[in-house]
Amino acid sequence: MTSVACALFVAFLSIAVAVGAPLAPPPTLAVVVTVTAIPLLLSALLAWRAPEHPAGMLLAVAGIAALVENCVRQDVLGPWGGTWVFLYLPFGLLLLVMPDGRARSARWRLVGWITTGLAVVFVGLVALDDVASDASAVVDVIAVPVLLAFGASLVVCALAPVVRYRDSGDDDRARLRWVLLAALTVPLTLLLCWASLLFRGDVELVPLGLVAMFLSLPVATVTAVLGPAVVDVDRLVVTVTSSAVLASGVLMILTVAGAAAGAPVSAWPIPTSATAVTVLCAAAVACSALARRWCEAVLSPERARALTAIRELAMRVDRGTGVPEELQRVLRRVLRDEDLVVAYRRIGDDDLVAFPGGEIREGARSRPARARGEEVGAVLTSAARARPVPLAVVQASTPLIDAVRTRAALVRATSDVEASRRRMLRAGDEERRRVERDLHDGAQQRLVALGMRLRVLQRTTSTGDAVAAQLDDAVAELAAAVAELRRLAQGVRPSALDDGLGPALAALSRQSATPVVVDVDADGIADPAATTAYFVASEAVANALKHAAATRVRVTVRVADACVRLRVEDDGRGGARFTTNGGLTGLSDRVAALGGRLSVASPPGGGTVVEAVVPCAS
């Protein structure tokens, strides 16, 4: 259709030149060709990507009509002087068939036929008036009502998207909003006319608005047909509308000021007008956020609700009364989509992980969330929702998604570190158990056997007193070595733990010269937890006796909530604290490796209480 339109234009231009019809000046001609080339190129794009949609044909007609009307001077068009109506007819028909390419009903199709018929009749009447001068009076009487009817039919065509929007689904509404965005050029052109009259005293700026009107609908049509979700149209509509509202306010104030001063702004001294305009523009900028929120609440209430809810959640997170994981629940509520899923990209493997309570399903429509140049997550809507979440909502959600992503990475890293510490602790305990067995079953047994052989040799062999004394000394040394090995093996890992935590702590109390009361009710707990509890009790008792001069120590062990709860309290001088590389610090690290916690309460002169909670399942 575009090629046909261009061929018709070339033919018309050739005929006009052949008959001597004067063309527009070259600069004007260049501007017209440049501007009208846009709808012609867009019509070619539609003919290629959506050949079944009539928008391509209508844009081509609009482009060729604009070329014809602006390349040849209007006063020499003769019988073709009425063709200017074809500047408006294609756009009127376009409004009837947007967004799916078909009129909504038979009545709307009839409106299209009537509008086309009125345009053709008007062109015919103008041609008849030029050819048959004796019929001018009759033509004038008929042409005026036809022209008025044509204007009324264009108004009806303009109402078609509004009526269709009310009964359309989300997908068609998203496309029709692009038509609404193009329609906003009409009030903007009127504002431009108002500003031109106010500052210049003429309407010389109006053609700029007309050009914007001429180009906006083709661009909006192509976007609505081929890619309505490529840009957040709601944001554009809100931005343009709020800007128009603020501009109207500035112009209204200047108009009232001019009326009060008895002279229009164009007649004011330049410093005065410049100061007034600067002050009003600054006030408009200050009010822009308020105007934007008001327009957003009126024109895009769903988007406004979502942004408000996200802001409130972010404030609660900052105050510590909320968590960023609530984002999914909030968006589901305000966007009325119970299947909506918020997900984050896992750091390291880049997998997409849904928030708690969500499930990523096939066919879901995804809107990625980006921060620092990378995709940190996405908001996925159900297949029942025709259009994705507005881009502005995703952008506002991105900091919360990124926070959840970072928290998940920290939890994962912490879990890996804790698992590594547990493995290292188990390996250390196994190594201690091996060393204890080697000392008990190896060196210790060999030394005992050697001592017994020496004693047998002493009793069965006739030796002098000097040799017998030396054998006695050797046996005594061996006995001391065996005792030292036993103490060393007991320090590595008490063999009493093989019988359980209770017997091990009872043996610890018997070895102490100071009374140590042991109250243990913890049977059948895992060996890592029992070993850790024993070392905590052993270190706490040793500190109480050696450093705090305690006269009484009590050790209490209970199992509750799948944890071993150990408490060691004494009546010593107190003042115990965590120090670098100190015993309490080492115990705290050991308890933390199993996912537990250690606390110390030791006021000066008030005794010391050491409490440890160790998970039994570790």
Secondary structure as UniProt FT lines:
FT   HELIX           2..18
FT   TURN            19..20
FT   HELIX           26..49
FT   TURN            51..52
FT   HELIX           55..71
FT   HELIX           74..76
FT   HELIX           78..87
FT   HELIX           89..97
FT   TURN            98..101
FT   HELIX           106..131
FT   HELIX           133..135
FT   HELIX           136..166
FT   HELIX           170..183
FT   HELIX           185..199
FT   TURN            204..205
FT   HELIX           206..226
FT   TURN            228..229
FT   HELIX           233..261
FT   HELIX           265..267
FT   HELIX           270..286
FT   HELIX           288..299
FT   HELIX           301..319
FT   HELIX           324..326
FT   HELIX           327..335
FT   TURN            338..339
FT   STRAND          341..345
FT   TURN            347..349
FT   STRAND          352..354
FT   TURN            356..357
FT   TURN            362..363
FT   STRAND          365..371
FT   TURN            372..373
FT   STRAND          374..381
FT   TURN            383..384
FT   HELIX           391..438
FT   HELIX           439..443
FT   HELIX           444..460
FT   HELIX           465..492
FT   HELIX           495..499
FT   HELIX           501..510
FT   STRAND          516..521
FT   HELIX           527..546
FT   STRAND          553..560
FT   TURN            561..562
FT   STRAND          563..570
FT   TURN            580..581
FT   HELIX           583..593
FT   TURN            594..595
FT   STRAND          597..601
FT   TURN            604..605
FT   STRAND          608..615
FT   TURN            616..617
//
